[in-house]
């Protein structure tokens, strides 16, 4: 289940085209007009994990986070 906050963030991303995690410096940012709702949710989920790990300085704690651009 997706929380209402996540649904609202994904909806805003889809409407505005503005990536919800600009501090991750992903370039080019994923274009929501070319993605399904499931794909947007998945990207949002992975980006939110990366963002949370970055916020607590834990990006180097796992191998996969080294593969996500920051």
C-alpha positions as CSV (number, residue, x, y, z in Angstrom):
1,X,0.0,0.0,0.0
2,X,1.2,3.5,-0.8
3,X,0.5,6.2,1.8
4,X,-1.5,9.2,0.8
5,X,1.6,11.3,1.1
6,X,3.5,9.2,-1.5
7,X,0.5,9.1,-3.8
8,X,0.3,12.9,-3.6
9,X,4.0,13.3,-4.3
10,X,3.9,11.0,-7.3
11,X,0.8,12.8,-8.6
12,X,2.5,16.1,-8.2
13,X,5.6,14.8,-10.0
14,X,3.4,13.5,-12.8
15,X,1.5,16.8,-13.1
16,X,4.5,19.2,-12.8
17,X,7.3,17.1,-14.2
18,X,9.4,18.2,-11.2
19,X,11.4,15.3,-9.7
20,X,10.5,15.0,-6.0
21,X,14.2,14.6,-4.9
22,X,16.2,17.3,-6.6
23,X,19.0,17.0,-4.0
24,X,19.9,13.6,-5.5
25,X,21.2,15.5,-8.6
26,X,19.9,12.8,-11.0
27,X,20.5,14.1,-14.5
28,X,18.5,13.9,-16.6
29,X,15.7,13.5,-14.1
30,X,13.1,10.8,-15.0
31,X,10.4,12.2,-17.3
32,X,7.0,11.2,-15.8
33,X,5.2,11.6,-19.1
34,X,7.1,8.5,-20.5
35,X,6.5,6.3,-17.4
36,X,3.6,4.3,-16.1
37,X,2.2,4.9,-12.6
38,X,3.8,1.7,-11.4
39,X,7.2,2.9,-12.8
40,X,6.8,6.3,-11.2
41,X,6.0,4.7,-7.8
42,X,9.0,2.3,-8.1
43,X,11.4,5.2,-9.0
44,X,10.0,7.3,-6.2
45,X,10.4,4.4,-3.7
46,X,14.1,3.8,-4.7
47,X,14.9,7.5,-4.7
48,X,13.3,8.0,-1.3
49,X,15.5,5.2,0.1
50,X,18.6,6.8,-1.4
51,X,17.5,10.2,-0.1
52,X,16.9,8.9,3.4
53,X,20.3,7.2,3.4
54,X,22.0,10.3,2.2
55,X,20.3,12.4,4.9
56,X,21.8,10.2,7.6
57,X,25.2,9.8,5.9
58,X,24.7,6.1,5.3
59,X,25.0,5.9,1.5
60,X,28.3,3.9,1.7
61,X,26.7,1.2,3.9
62,X,25.6,-1.0,1.1
63,X,26.9,-1.8,-2.4
64,X,23.7,-0.8,-4.3
65,X,23.8,2.8,-3.1
66,X,27.2,3.2,-4.7
67,X,25.4,2.6,-8.1
68,X,22.8,5.3,-7.6
69,X,23.9,8.7,-8.9
70,X,24.0,11.4,-6.2
